[in-house]
Amino acid sequence: MVTLKEVAAAANVSTVTASSVLSGVNRVRVSPATAERIHRVAKSMNYVPLAAARGLRTGKTRIIAFVTSSYSQFRSDDVWHESLRGVSDLMWEREERPMLVMSRNREHEMEIIRQMAYGRQVDGFIIQDSGEIDEQIELLRQSERPFVLMGGTPRPEVNSVSFDMRAFASDIAESLDRNQCGAAILVSPGNANKQVFSPFLDFFGEWEKTRGITCHHWNGAFVPDSEWLGRVKADLNGKKLGVALLRGLLPEMIAALDQVGLPIGSSANIVYVSTGEDILLAPDGIEVMHFDNYTLGRRAARLLLGIVDKGKEAGQPENIIIPAAQKG
């Protein structure tokens, strides 16, 4: 195994200088050219500082835990795939390390968090806000480990990064107005967090009254039948149909709409999907919006690492709200 002393000798600098550059502690002043040479030599020799030794010096593990509550949900929902990718990319750029924590059930999750928090095994936690995480929040507060909630409804008392769901609804409503839609189908995921989606649905409740456009709700738990679709078609009054937050573009939904003369993807309809994977499945000729979960993950990681760097002097909780929609 290559030692720091060998790297320093190959780079023609002192061991203290090499250690300062490669650890990021900046104990001594080093020119950019010298720092670049040290990094280049270390990489060519496959030298990587030992995490355990660095942790003893800094008191930090340089590891952040990303906690998702359900393995089955994570596997089937690419929302969290993209969020985790955003967390991971930001942390690797900062030379930190992400750790994915998947639990079998709530009790198992609490025990994992307890051991990692009180054992100081990680520097902090990014918690997927499922809307049912009060126990996790209380445990982390007691342990005095920093944490950030990601993706849920902003909570003034804790650090969080969330989407502006009303703005997302407004973007969709503007396009529905522009395309002269006479009715809309609002589709939320079957496992949707009601707290997260309530601003979205509240906006459309107000919009429906002011525009005189009927909104039909479909929670993804049933296959639309001809009677239900007949009511949708009757409310159009010859105008177009908008479909918002359609997750997965279920074949049954597409077939059902086609049977009543509302074909998905035609110029007569505007359809929105909410995740990156859905965009790949979307028929040609439709307008698409999706959640920017990658940016959500990056912002959550950046916020948490900033809190870790500041230590106990982090100050008041910060609630970051970012735009939800990207067009694809």
C-alpha positions as a printed Julia matrix, in Angstrom:
328×3 Matrix{Float64}:
   0.0    0.0     0.0
   1.34   3.42   -0.97
   2.07   5.72    1.97
   1.73   9.49    2.27
   5.51   9.72    2.67
   6.02   8.02   -0.71
   3.55  10.38   -2.41
   5.32  13.4    -0.9
   8.69  12.16   -2.11
   7.38  11.53   -5.63
   5.83  15.02   -5.73
   9.03  16.55   -4.29
   7.26  18.16   -1.32
   7.27  17.64    2.43
   4.95  15.13    4.09
   3.19  18.01    5.88
   2.52  19.76    2.57
   1.21  16.58    0.93
  -0.99  15.85    3.95
  -2.41  19.38    3.95
  -3.36  19.19    0.28
  -4.75  15.64    0.23
  -6.7   16.0     3.48
  -8.18  19.36    2.54
  -7.26  20.76    5.95
  -5.02  23.5     4.45
  -2.59  23.69    7.35
   0.11  25.26    5.14
   0.01  27.64    2.18
   0.44  25.78   -1.12
   0.4   27.22   -4.64
  -2.29  25.95   -7.03
   0.39  24.44   -9.28
   1.93  22.49   -6.39
  -1.47  21.3    -5.16
  -2.36  20.13   -8.65
   0.96  18.23   -8.89
   0.38  16.52   -5.54
  -3.13  15.42   -6.56
  -1.85  14.19   -9.92
   0.95  12.16   -8.32
  -1.38  10.72   -5.66
  -3.84   9.62   -8.3
  -1.13   8.04  -10.45
   0.06   6.07   -7.42
  -3.52   5.1    -6.4
  -3.09   6.78   -3.03
  -6.29   7.41   -1.03
  -6.18   8.78    2.55
  -7.41   6.26    5.1
 -10.9    7.27    6.2
 -10.37   6.03    9.75
  -7.18   8.03   10.2
  -8.75  11.15    8.74
 -11.73  10.73   11.02
  -9.47  10.67   14.08
  -7.93  13.99   13.02
 -11.12  15.81   12.08
 -13.7   14.15   14.29
 -15.85  13.53   11.2
 -16.62  10.39    9.22
 -17.26  12.3     5.97
 -20.22   9.94    5.48
 -23.86  11.05    5.13
 -26.78   8.6     5.5
 -29.64   8.76    2.98
 -32.62   7.11    4.71
 -35.57   5.78    2.7
 -38.39   4.1     4.57
 -39.32   1.26    2.27
 -37.2   -0.96    0.07
 -40.16  -1.97   -2.09
 -41.16   1.67   -2.59
 -37.6    2.7    -3.43
 -37.24  -0.1    -5.95
 -40.49   0.77   -7.72
 -40.29   4.56   -7.57
 -37.57   6.28   -9.57
 -38.29   9.53   -7.69
 -35.84   8.4    -5.03
 -33.39   6.96   -7.57
 -32.96  10.47   -8.98
 -32.81  12.1    -5.53
 -30.14   9.67   -4.4
 -28.16  10.31   -7.58
 -28.28  14.05   -6.84
 -27.09  13.46   -3.26
 -24.36  11.1    -4.41
 -23.02  13.37   -7.15
 -22.8   16.42   -4.88
 -21.08  14.45   -2.14
 -18.49  12.85   -4.4
 -17.69  16.28   -5.78
 -17.08  17.36   -2.16
 -15.06  14.21   -1.46
 -17.7   13.04    0.99
 -19.42   9.65    0.91
 -23.14   8.78    0.75
 -24.6    5.75    2.5
 -27.99   4.36    1.47
 -30.03   3.05    4.41
 -32.95   0.75    3.58
 -35.09  -0.71    6.33
 -37.39  -3.73    6.6
 -39.96  -1.89    8.73
 -40.37   1.1    11.02
 -38.79  -0.6    14.05
 -35.8   -1.68   12.02
 -35.39   1.82   10.63
 -35.47   3.4    14.09
 -32.85   0.98   15.38
 -30.54   1.68   12.42
 -30.87   5.44   12.93
 -30.32   5.09   16.69
 -27.1    3.1    16.25
 -25.73   5.36   13.52
 -26.63   8.57   15.35
 -25.46   7.73   18.87
 -22.48   5.77   17.57
 -21.39   8.8    15.51
 -21.07   6.49   12.5
 -22.13   9.24   10.09
 -21.9   13.03   10.09
 -25.59  13.56    9.35
 -28.8   12.25    7.82
 -30.95  13.06    4.79
 -34.42  11.72    5.57
 -36.96  11.03    2.84
 -40.05  12.83    4.13
 -42.84  10.29    3.87
 -45.11  12.38    6.1
 -44.81   9.85    8.95
 -41.36  10.59   10.34
 -42.03  12.29   13.69
 -40.28   9.45   15.54
 -37.15   9.82   13.42
 -37.1   13.58   13.94
 -37.38  13.24   17.71
 -34.66  10.57   17.83
 -32.24  12.68   15.79
 -32.95  15.76   17.88
 -32.11  13.83   21.05
 -28.89  12.5    19.49
 -27.9   16.04   18.37
 -26.97  14.69   14.96
 -27.65  17.12   12.06
 -30.33  16.11    9.57
 -32.32  17.46    6.64
 -35.81  16.44    5.54
 -36.17  16.08    1.78
 -39.2   16.26   -0.47
 -42.05  16.78    1.95
 -43.98  19.73    3.32
 -41.7   22.43    4.82
 -41.46  22.26    8.61
 -40.28  25.57   10.12
 -38.71  23.84   13.12
 -36.28  21.64   11.15
 -34.0   21.96    8.12
 -35.79  20.9     4.95
 -35.67  21.04    1.16
 -38.98  20.7    -0.67
 -40.78  21.44   -3.91
 -43.02  24.42   -4.55
 -46.11  22.36   -5.35
 -48.4   25.35   -5.86
 -46.01  26.76   -8.43
 -45.93  23.35  -10.15
 -49.74  23.32  -10.25
 -49.73  26.89  -11.57
 -47.38  25.95  -14.41
 -49.66  23.1   -15.42
 -52.82  25.2   -15.1
 -51.3   27.92  -17.28
 -50.69  25.41  -20.05
 -54.18  23.93  -19.69
 -55.62  27.43  -20.05
 -53.36  28.19  -23.02
 -54.46  25.01  -24.75
 -58.16  25.65  -24.06
 -58.85  22.53  -22.05
 -62.42  21.97  -20.97
 -61.69  19.37  -18.28
 -58.72  17.88  -16.48
 -57.88  14.55  -14.88
 -55.7   14.96  -11.78
 -53.75  11.82  -11.05
 -51.71  11.35   -7.88
 -49.51   8.32   -7.1
 -51.19   5.46   -5.28
 -48.72   5.85   -2.37
 -48.86   9.66   -2.45
 -48.05  11.62    0.68
 -51.22  13.69    1.14
 -49.31  16.45    2.92
 -46.94  16.8    -0.03
 -49.65  16.86   -2.69
 -52.22  18.93   -0.8
 -50.89  22.32   -2.06
 -51.13  20.95   -5.61
 -54.7   19.74   -5.15
 -55.72  22.88   -3.23
 -54.53  25.04   -6.11
 -56.62  23.09   -8.6
 -59.61  23.26   -6.28
 -59.42  27.06   -6.47
 -58.61  27.01  -10.2
 -61.61  24.8   -10.94
 -63.98  27.33   -9.34
 -62.52  30.4   -11.02
 -62.13  28.87  -14.5
 -65.31  26.81  -14.57
 -63.27  23.78  -15.67
 -64.14  20.42  -14.12
 -61.32  18.48  -12.46
 -61.74  14.71  -12.21
 -59.61  12.96   -9.58
 -58.08   9.55  -10.18
 -55.8    8.1    -7.5
 -54.36   5.32   -9.63
 -56.16   2.64   -7.6
 -58.75   1.72  -10.21
 -59.0    1.23  -13.95
 -61.19   4.01  -15.41
 -64.48   2.53  -16.62
 -66.61   3.76  -19.5
 -69.12   5.48  -17.2
 -66.41   7.52  -15.44
 -64.74   8.41  -18.74
 -68.12   9.29  -20.21
 -68.54  11.97  -17.54
 -65.08  13.3   -18.35
 -65.89  13.49  -22.05
 -69.22  15.2   -21.39
 -67.53  17.94  -19.38
 -65.19  18.84  -22.24
 -67.87  20.68  -24.23
 -65.87  20.12  -27.39
 -62.61  21.36  -25.87
 -59.39  19.51  -25.05
 -58.61  17.24  -22.12
 -55.72  17.83  -19.73
 -54.19  15.0   -17.68
 -51.95  16.11  -14.82
 -49.51  14.0   -12.78
 -50.11  10.77  -14.68
 -47.64   8.29  -13.15
 -46.41   5.53  -15.4
 -48.84   6.25  -18.25
 -50.64   3.03  -17.4
 -51.65   1.06  -20.51
 -55.13   0.57  -19.05
 -55.57   4.35  -18.78
 -54.38   4.91  -22.34
 -56.67   2.21  -23.7
 -59.67   3.46  -21.72
 -59.25   7.03  -22.97
 -58.87   5.82  -26.54
 -62.11   3.83  -26.32
 -64.13   6.97  -25.57
 -62.44   9.03  -28.29
 -59.79  10.73  -26.14
 -56.56   9.29  -27.52
 -53.41  10.09  -25.57
 -50.78  11.94  -27.55
 -53.06  13.43  -30.16
 -53.17  17.16  -30.77
 -56.49  17.21  -28.9
 -54.96  16.38  -25.53
 -52.31  17.7   -23.14
 -50.71  15.13  -20.84
 -48.28  15.65  -17.95
 -46.12  13.03  -16.31
 -44.23  13.42  -13.08
 -41.05  11.33  -13.1
 -38.04  10.89  -15.35
 -38.87   7.27  -16.1
 -42.35   8.26  -17.23
 -40.9   10.62  -19.82
 -39.31   7.67  -21.6
 -42.73   6.0   -21.78
 -44.65   9.06  -22.97
 -46.23   8.88  -26.44
 -45.02  11.35  -29.04
 -46.73  14.7   -29.42
 -47.53  15.44  -25.78
 -46.29  18.17  -23.48
 -44.41  16.84  -20.46
 -43.43  18.16  -17.04
 -41.66  16.2   -14.35
 -40.25  16.65  -10.85
 -36.61  17.7   -10.77
 -35.66  15.16   -8.1
 -31.98  15.27   -9.03
 -31.75  18.95   -8.03
 -33.78  18.19   -4.9
 -31.15  15.66   -3.81
 -28.22  17.99   -4.55
 -29.77  20.86   -2.59
 -30.5   18.59    0.39
 -26.89  17.33    0.41
 -25.49  20.85    0.07
 -27.63  22.1     2.96
 -26.66  19.19    5.23
 -22.93  19.44    4.5
 -23.09  23.17    5.25
 -24.67  22.38    8.64
 -22.03  19.73    9.35
 -19.24  22.19    8.49
 -20.69  24.84   10.81
 -21.13  22.41   13.71
 -23.33  23.47   16.62
 -23.27  27.09   15.44
 -25.47  26.25   12.46
 -28.16  28.73   13.55
 -31.88  28.65   12.85
 -33.4   25.89   10.7
 -33.47  26.63    6.98
 -36.42  25.74    4.74
 -35.42  25.69    1.08
 -38.23  25.56   -1.49
 -37.23  24.88   -5.09
 -39.18  24.85   -8.38
 -40.73  21.44   -8.91
 -41.06  21.27  -12.66
 -38.75  20.61  -15.55
 -39.98  20.22  -19.09
 -38.83  17.18  -20.98
